[in-house]
Amino acid sequence: MEELENSLKKYFLFLGKHCLLWESAAKKASKSLCAIENLADQLQSASSTGPDVPINIQFPDLKQQIIYKTLLSLEQELIPIMSVIKEISEATDNLNKLSTMIYKHDVNNFAFDTVSLRVLLESVHDTRQYYQAQYAGLQTALRCLDFRDSNSIFNLRKCLIEDKDLKRHAERCLLFGKYFLSAMNAEEIF
């Protein structure tokens, strides 16, 4: 029983950090995403100029040089976003490992005097599922990223921002977990 309590404590402590990580991820990536949107507009403009435009006639390699330099700048702006996504990936993996540690215990053998254990386990399941879905959406948006398509850049920005209703549910689960775990220290809850 103590092992299960320790696993739950570790999970909910890490869940609090994970919630904060997602909140800060959008802020960290915001500047780079704005720069990427601007550079993508420049790339689209440079790509759409025809060969009969006077500047292209005068400087035939200019269009390719602008496209090349814009693509280099886009790659540089993608580096901070990739580091944020790497942080999220590692944190999501840790969250999954901690929830797996909880479910390794045979929770069906514990007496359910109160609903607290059920609520905690449901909270673990819900939050794990929520953050896995968030991360999967982020990975999909990253794989579909096309600098010539402003919608794909918008989708990446959108995936870094959590859905308000689902986030509130995850926060409630976190509060349930913290409440029950603090009650465990005061009295035996299971």
N, C-alpha and C positions, 0 to 999 in steps of 0.2 A: 504494500500500500504506500509505503514511504517513497518507493521508487517512482510510482505513478505521480505522487504529489510533486516530487522533484522535477519530473519530466514536464508536468503542467506548469510549474513555476518558470522553468527555463523557457518554455514555449511562449508564455504570455509576456515575460520580460523582453524576449527577442521580438515579439509581435509589436510591442510599443516602439522599439527602435525601427522596425520595418515600416510602420505607419509614417514615422517622421522622415524616413528615407524617401518614400514616395512623394511626400509633400515638398521636400527640398529638390527632388529630381526635376520637377517642372521649372523651378526657379533657376537651377543651375544651367539647364539647357535652353532657357528662354532667349538669352542673348545670341547664342549660336544659331538657334532656329530662325530668329529675325534676320540674321546675316545670310543664312542659307536662302531664305525667301527672296531677299534682295538680289543675291547673286544669281539665283535661278531666273529671276526676271531679266537680269542682264544677259544671261546665257540665251534665253528665248529671243531677246531682241537681236543679239549678235547672230544667232542662227537663222533668223528670219530675213535678214537683209539679202537681197539678190545680188547677182554678179554685175548687174547693170547700174548699181548705185555708184555715183561718182567717186566716193572714197574708196570703194572696192576696185574700181578701175585704176585709180591712182596708186593704191597700195594693195596689190593682189593678195599678199600674205597676212594682211592686217586682221581680217576676219578670223582666220585660223589661230592667230596669235591671241586674239581676245578670247576666243573660245577656250583655248588651252589654259590661259592664265586664270580664267574664271573657274574652270574645272579644278585647277590646283587650289584655288581659294576655297572652293566648296569642300574639297577633301580636308583642308586644314580646319574648317569650321565643324566638320563632322567628328573630329578627334575628341573634343569635350563631350559631345553627345554619346559617343561610343564608351567613354569612361563612365558616364552616368549609367548607361545601360549595363555595363559590366558590373558595377556596384549592385544594381538591382538584381542582376542574374545571380550573383553570389549570395545575396541576402535571401532571394527566393529559394535557392537550393538549401540554404541553412534552415529556413522555415519548414521546408518539406522534410528535411532530416529530423528536425525536432518533433514534427507531428507524427512521423513514422515511429519515433521512439515512444510516443504516447500509446500508439496503437499496437506496439509490440507486447504491451501488458495485456493480460487477459481481463479486460474490463467487464466482461459478462459475469465473472465470478464475484465481483464486489457487491455487497448489499446496497440496495438503493433505498436508504432510509429517507432521503430527501431527493429532490430533483436536481440537486446541485451538480452531481457528477454528469448527469445527462446533459444539462445545460452547458457545462464546460466542454464536453466532448463534441456537442453540436457546434459550439463556438469555434473550437479547433477546426472542425471540418469546414465550416462556412468560411472562416478567414483564409484557410489554406486554399480552398477552391477559388475564392475571390482573387487572391494575389496571383495564383497560377494563371487565371484567365486574363488578368491585367498584363502580366508578363508575356503571355502568348500573343495578345493583341499588339503589344509593343514590338515583339519579334517579327510579326507578320508585316506591320507597317514599315519596319526597317528593311525587310527583304523586298518589299514592293516600292521602295523609295526610288523615284525617278526625278532627277533635277529638272527635267523638261516638263514635268507635270506638277502644277501647283497643288492639285488635289492630294497627291501622295505626300507632299511636304506637310500639308494641313493635317492629314491623317496621322502622321508621326507626332505632330504637336498635340493633337487630340488624345492620342494614346498615352501621353505622359501625364495627362490630367485625369484624375480619378472621377468616376461617376459619383455624383453627390449622394444619391440615395444608397448606393451600394457601399460607399465609404462610411456613411452614417451607421449602416448595419455593422460593418467591420469594427467601427469605434465602439458601438454598443457591446459587441462580443468581447472586445478588449476590456471594457469596463466591467462586464460580468466576470471575466477571468480575474481581474485584479481584485474585485470585491470578494469573490469566493476564496481566492488564495490568501487574502488578508484575514478572512474569517477563519481559515484553517489554522493560522498562527494563534488566534484567540481561543478557539475551541475545536473539537473534533467535528468535522462537517459531514464526513461520509459514514 
